[in-house]
Amino acid sequence: MNNKDRIYNFSAGPSMLPADVLESAARELTNYAGSGQSVMEMSHRSEEFETILRDAERDLREILGIPANYKTLFLQGGATLQFSMVPLNLLGKSKKADYVVTGAWAKKAAEEAVKFGDIKIAASSEASKFTYIPELRREDFRPDADYVHITWNNTIYGTRFPYIPDTGDVPLVCDLSSGILSEEIDVSRFGLIYAGAQKNIGPAGMTVVIAREDLIGFAPRTVPAYLDYKIHADNDSLYNTPPCFAIYLAGKVFKKIKREGGAAALEKKCLEKAEKLYDSIDSSALYRCPVERKDRSRVNIVFVTGDQALDKKFVAEAKEAGLYNLAGHRSIGGMRASVYNAMPMEGVDALLSFMKKFESENKDKRSEKRGQERSV
Ligand code: PMP
């Protein structure tokens, strides 16, 4: 594969995968490790596949430092299915849960949970267009809640929790879809973590769930088998056919991460990329990041010019320059550069040069921008 033929894809997910991982999978596509078959064709009960699955799980546990009293599950249904699996399994005692609404996905998670129990919105930043993360204290949560739910990184609005909320004895559940593997994380501070794969892990179709053992096994008898964590945990993610090919590719990504220094190295690289982009936005007279500095996402960098037509022009001209999918989410517009692990520094540098060039070509808009900024 010639990497020159590859675009820089700034999509929020599915997003870029490491080229060497794709190349290695391409080499093995029709004949995996001399087995005479593709991983796509292989029985999920075969020795070869079980090794792929066990290795992937072991490597992920090692990278994230997952304590022994947590199960790691590879499921299907995306993060969206977790919006219902979490309440179905964890609303065991008081049937109360507190949600922190910091974006569209967090809101969806809360709306789904309402179907199953007494859900309270402990805090929301919606009135400020989700441009910040609320500061929360233990008193903000009901002490008898079965869990508290947060969304670590808000993919659409470009915010990230700069701290882990103190929930006392109430287990903290975290949607880590767009934050996983971009930083070191202390898993022991959470009761349950879930993440869709299609950002930093691998292809869509696989969801990682990391659950503390004492929290699972309490789903009511009426919960469908697939939605019960205990069934997946007891069967080591092989209750039914798992997303085999996605697990195989994720396993390759995990091996690469381990070779290249683990979570600490990922965090360092991620911060370098984000800082470069924010520095350039903050020092520009044309672009502005609407998010409060302390709460800025390290992977979804949101920015605007303040002029919607100019934003559209930016996105279109960037595409011509080989920089794809820079449009903000369809619900908010503007621009969003998603720079997950597989986005090389050269991609970020190419975007920075393009931003400079675009700014100098659209100088007449700068003074207008400055005026708007003062009134924001
Ligand atoms: N949570 C977050 C933070 C997300 O970014 C997304 C998707 N981008 C989802 C949940 C929904 O994930 P899925 O499409 O895998 O169901």
Residues whose N, C-alpha, C, O or C-beta is under 5 A from the ligand:
A	BS01	PMP	G77 G78 A79 T80 W105 N153 T155 D175 S177 S178 G196
